[in-house]
Amino acid sequence: MKAITLHINGNRLAAEVEARTHLGDFLRDSARLTGTHLGCEHGVCGACTVLVDGEPVRSCITFAVSCQGRHVTTVEGYDGDAIMQRLRPAFTRHHALQCGYCTPGMLATARDIVLRLPDADEARVRLELAGNLCRCTGYMGIVAAILDVLAQLRAEPDPDINALRAQARAGQFAPPLVADTQGGIKAMPLMAQVGRAASTAAAAVLTAPAAEPVALEQEVAAIRGGTRIEASFELPYPAEAVWAFMGDLPAVAACLPGAAIESQEGEKVKGRIAIKFGPMAAAFVGAAKLERDDQARRAVLRGAGQDNLSRSRAQGDIAYQMVTLDSGHTRVDVDMLYTLQGPLAQFSRSGLVKDFVRRLVADFGLQVQARMGGASDAAAAAPAAVQPLRSLLALLWERVRRSFMGGR
């Protein structure tokens, strides 16, 4: 392990890293600046491009220890930069991004073009962009955005950008920072917050401290733009018996794989739920509150939580309604509405995940049935964590069979 000190987006950050750690991995895993994207990890695609002392660098093939004492700027650190204040809206106007994966690296290279080559024409811009690959746009919008900014600056020079260009020509560091009224240098507003958060992490590996349980009262506001999933399961018991069981939160949690209640106060609980997806694991810690309507036999469990490792946050409502089928049978209709923010959000909206959740609800129904039937805790024990890989593979096979074999 080697001790290093970097100036990341205007904030000093000290840590110990292995000599083999690449800058891109350090930025994403240790500094938690995940705006830097890793693509090929061979220095070819350019997605990981960041600025080191104001110059574009492939962070996937640059060792973090080689940046000792240097100034690193990532896409999170551009907010106050005079050049980026023109490039970002130009990228929007010219539709210069689609999936956005290459965009952080594209912006770093585009800034360098505007800084070094004020008279660049289309051919030169395309040549300079040759090290940044995009699989979506065809480059037309990206080139047009850069040429647009260059034309703006030729028609109406910007004193701040001219000063940065003069620094670059003199071989001096031209950082994406803005001068304050006292003549000093100040960091961008966004990174002033991110940097402080990163600096409070443990110096050895910058391990984030355990998160406090989410304050439920602050999280149960109306969920906007969430993902909705509807499912149901049937039980061979009368509605009043099912309703009584579903009001016992510890018993209900015992039927859900990976769930554990750590404390309960009336209808409020604090706990965690563990999820394991192949090599990926997450443990959401948070709080929930149960709201019951005994007359309608309907309830809503409102909760929110955070995974300490990925810093992903989840918020959701799970509503369930007892529907009497006959004197001895009940259907439980489940309506879930949730949002997911952070790295795990990329998994939250796929149809496959929705199919998996419906299957998970069905398995939950089987656990409830087993426990209501008097099965022992050992016999009815749910898995220690949600492990969806096998279920997802089964769902994939079902979809293939329906598509190519007519459902037979």
MIDOTOR-611072 format. One record per residue (C-alpha): y negated, z, x negated; residue in one letter. Coordinates in steps of 0.05 Angstrom, whole numbers, padded with zeros to 5 digits, always signed. Layout:
# residues N
YZXa;...
//
This chain:
# residues 408
+00000+00000+00000m;-00070-00016-00023k;-00136+00014+00000a;-00188-00037+00021i;-00257-00036+00052t;-00281-00095+00092l;-00345-00108+00130h;-00320-00137+00195i;-00373-00164+00243n;-00426-00120+00210g;-00384-00056+00211n;-00352-00023+00151r;-00277-00013+00159l;-00231+00022+00109a;-00156+00020+00113a;-00091+00018+00073e;-00050-00046+00078v;+00010-00077+00044e;-00008-00127-00009a;+00028-00182+00029r;-00012-00171+00094t;-00051-00232+00115h;-00122-00226+00139l;-00104-00255+00208g;-00050-00202+00219d;-00097-00147+00195f;-00152-00169+00243l;-00105-00173+00303r;-00057-00116+00290d;-00099-00065+00253s;-00171-00079+00273a;-00149-00099+00344r;-00193-00161+00342l;-00146-00208+00379t;-00196-00264+00388g;-00170-00292+00323t;-00110-00336+00343h;-00050-00349+00299l;-00018-00417+00308g;+00022-00451+00253c;+00013-00394+00203e;+00015-00445+00147h;-00059-00460+00142g;-00052-00527+00178v;-00076-00520+00250c;-00141-00482+00239g;-00134-00437+00300a;-00140-00375+00256c;-00205-00396+00222t;-00255-00340+00211v;-00316-00333+00166l;-00311-00296+00100v;-00380-00287+00069d;-00404-00340+00118g;-00353-00393+00099e;-00293-00417+00140p;-00226-00388+00116v;-00155-00395+00142r;-00139-00323+00158s;-00064-00336+00165c;-00058-00353+00090i;-00112-00308+00063t;-00089-00239+00040f;-00128-00181+00068a;-00132-00148-00001v;-00167-00210-00028s;-00224-00196+00020c;-00240-00128-00011q;-00314-00114-00002g;-00328-00180+00032r;-00360-00195+00100h;-00312-00222+00153v;-00337-00251+00218t;-00290-00264+00277t;-00304-00296+00344v;-00321-00226+00371e;-00380-00223+00324g;-00421-00283+00343y;-00462-00256+00401d;-00529-00251+00365g;-00520-00311+00319d;-00575-00364+00326a;-00527-00422+00314i;-00474-00397+00362m;-00526-00386+00416q;-00532-00462+00416r;-00459-00480+00404l;-00429-00439+00460r;-00469-00469+00517p;-00459-00538+00485a;-00384-00528+00487f;-00390-00510+00560t;-00435-00570+00577r;-00389-00620+00543h;-00323-00589+00567h;-00303-00577+00495a;-00245-00531+00511l;-00187-00528+00558q;-00133-00477+00541c;-00180-00444+00492g;-00128-00428+00439y;-00162-00469+00384c;-00233-00451+00406t;-00245-00390+00360p;-00228-00432+00300g;-00265-00492+00326m;-00328-00451+00335l;-00324-00424+00264a;-00317-00495+00236t;-00371-00522+00283a;-00419-00469+00259r;-00405-00488+00187d;-00419-00562+00203i;-00486-00545+00236v;-00504-00499+00178l;-00486-00546+00120r;-00495-00616+00149l;-00559-00622+00190p;-00556-00698+00187d;-00482-00708+00201a;-00463-00767+00245d;-00401-00774+00289e;-00357-00799+00232a;-00375-00740+00188r;-00366-00689+00244v;-00297-00717+00258r;-00280-00713+00184l;-00302-00641+00180e;-00261-00624+00242l;-00198-00655+00212a;-00171-00586+00193g;-00175-00559+00264n;-00123-00585+00312l;-00131-00587+00388c;-00075-00607+00435r;-00117-00609+00498c;-00185-00641+00494t;-00177-00704+00452g;-00236-00678+00411y;-00288-00719+00450m;-00322-00658+00480g;-00319-00618+00416i;-00352-00674+00375v;-00404-00686+00430a;-00422-00611+00432a;-00433-00608+00357i;-00474-00673+00356l;-00515-00645+00415d;-00534-00583+00375v;-00550-00623+00313l;-00595-00669+00354a;-00630-00608+00386q;-00646-00580+00317l;-00671-00646+00291r;-00717-00654+00351a;-00741-00581+00351e;-00724-00542+00287p;-00705-00469+00295d;-00737-00423+00242p;-00677-00375+00244d;-00627-00431+00233i;-00671-00462+00178n;-00670-00394+00143a;-00594-00392+00147l;-00590-00463+00120r;-00635-00445+00061a;-00590-00386+00045q;-00528-00431+00047a;-00560-00483+00002r;-00577-00428-00048a;-00505-00404-00047g;-00523-00339-00013q;-00486-00305+00043f;-00511-00333+00110a;-00478-00285+00159p;-00479-00293+00235p;-00526-00233+00242l;-00597-00229+00267v;-00656-00194+00234a;-00685-00135+00271d;-00759-00118+00276t;-00756-00075+00213q;-00733-00134+00172g;-00662-00107+00164g;-00597-00135+00191i;-00565-00112+00255k;-00496-00128+00282a;-00483-00162+00348m;-00484-00116+00409p;-00411-00129+00426l;-00385-00114+00357m;-00428-00052+00351a;-00380-00024+00404q;-00315-00055+00378v;-00329-00035+00307g;-00342+00037+00325r;-00277+00039+00364a;-00238+00009+00306a;-00270+00057+00255s;-00245+00118+00293t;-00173+00096+00284a;-00129+00129+00231a;-00147+00102+00163a;-00076+00091+00139a;-00053+00039+00190v;-00109+00045+00241l;-00060+00070+00293t;-00097+00080+00358a;-00098+00151+00387p;-00059+00165+00450a;-00098+00146+00511a;-00118+00197+00562e;-00089+00186+00632p;-00133+00139+00670v;-00181+00172+00719a;-00151+00147+00784l;-00214+00158+00825e;-00250+00107+00780q;-00195+00055+00785e;-00177+00052+00859v;-00236+00009+00879a;-00218-00057+00914a;-00176-00101+00869i;-00208-00170+00862r;-00170-00231+00840g;-00104-00194+00835g;-00034-00221+00840t;+00003-00208+00905r;+00078-00201+00912i;+00115-00188+00977e;+00187-00165+00981a;+00233-00124+01024s;+00300-00088+01025f;+00345-00059+01080e;+00377+00009+01084l;+00434+00034+01130p;+00394+00095+01151y;+00345+00110+01208p;+00271+00100+01194a;+00254+00175+01197e;+00305+00191+01143a;+00280+00134+01098v;+00208+00155+01110w;+00224+00227+01089a;+00259+00203+01025f;+00202+00156+01006m;+00153+00214+01010g;+00190+00250+00954d;+00155+00220+00894l;+00201+00249+00840p;+00262+00222+00878a;+00229+00154+00886v;+00211+00151+00812a;+00283+00167+00794a;+00303+00102+00830c;+00255+00059+00789l;+00278+00038+00720p;+00235+00066+00664g;+00192+00110+00709a;+00181+00184+00696a;+00134+00233+00730i;+00104+00283+00682e;+00061+00324+00730s;+00047+00327+00805q;-00008+00358+00845e;+00001+00346+00919g;+00001+00270+00929e;-00026+00257+00859k;+00020+00245+00800v;+00014+00229+00726k;+00069+00196+00687g;+00093+00134+00652r;+00135+00071+00662i;+00171+00036+00605a;+00183-00039+00602i;+00226-00076+00552k;+00227-00151+00548f;+00272-00172+00490g;+00234-00150+00428p;+00171-00133+00468m;+00164-00062+00494a;+00108-00028+00531a;+00098+00041+00560a;+00043+00048+00612f;+00014+00118+00617v;-00029+00133+00678g;-00039+00165+00745a;-00025+00148+00818a;-00041+00174+00887k;+00001+00167+00950l;-00035+00156+01016e;+00012+00165+01077r;+00006+00148+01150d;+00062+00188+01182d;+00051+00158+01252q;+00056+00086+01228a;+00106+00103+01174r;+00065+00065+01124r;+00041+00087+01055a;+00001+00060+00996v;+00012+00082+00925l;-00051+00068+00885r;-00046+00073+00810g;-00074+00052+00742a;-00048+00058+00671g;-00053+00035+00600q;-00004+00015+00546d;-00026+00048+00481n;+00005-00004+00435l;-00022-00069+00465s;-00083-00037+00498r;-00064-00073+00562s;-00088-00041+00627r;-00056-00046+00695a;-00084-00028+00763q;-00049-00038+00829g;-00032-00018+00900d;+00040-00015+00926i;+00042-00012+01002a;+00107-00001+01039y;+00122-00001+01113q;+00184+00024+01151m;+00210-00027+01202v;+00264-00002+01250t;+00320-00054+01257l;+00364-00010+01301d;+00380+00064+01307s;+00416+00065+01241g;+00383+00011+01199h;+00313+00004+01169t;+00277-00051+01131r;+00225-00031+01080v;+00171-00083+01071d;+00136-00079+01004v;+00068-00111+00990d;+00043-00106+00918m;-00027-00125+00894l;-00042-00115+00820y;-00085-00137+00761t;-00066-00136+00688l;-00116-00140+00631q;-00102-00147+00557g;-00048-00182+00516p;+00006-00173+00569l;-00037-00207+00622a;-00008-00275+00601q;+00057-00255+00635f;+00028-00231+00700s;+00021-00293+00744r;+00082-00336+00731s;+00128-00351+00789g;+00186-00328+00747l;+00156-00259+00741v;+00144-00256+00815k;+00218-00274+00827d;+00238-00219+00778f;+00195-00167+00814v;+00228-00185+00880r;+00296-00175+00848r;+00272-00109+00818l;+00251-00086+00888v;+00321-00104+00914a;+00352-00064+00858d;+00306-00006+00875f;+00331-00010+00946g;+00403-00003+00921l;+00383+00058+00881q;+00350+00089+00942v;+00411+00074+00984q;+00457+00106+00932a;+00415+00170+00928r;+00407+00176+01003m;+00482+00168+01008g;+00492+00229+00964g;+00507+00196+00898a;+00499+00242+00838s;+00441+00232+00791d;+00488+00206+00738a;+00521+00156+00785a;+00455+00131+00812a;+00417+00134+00747a;+00368+00077+00736a;+00363+00044+00666p;+00318+00080+00616a;+00270+00021+00617a;+00259-00042+00656v;+00297-00096+00618q;+00282-00161+00653p;+00311-00210+00603l;+00380-00214+00635r;+00351-00218+00705s;+00302-00272+00684l;+00358-00313+00654l;+00397-00307+00719a;+00336-00329+00758l;+00327-00389+00713l;+00399-00409+00725w;+00389-00402+00800e;+00327-00448+00797r;+00365-00500+00756v;+00423-00498+00804r;+00377-00506+00865r;+00340-00564+00832s;+00399-00604+00807f;+00457-00582+00851m;+00423-00577+00918g;+00432-00502+00919g;+00509-00505+00916r;
//
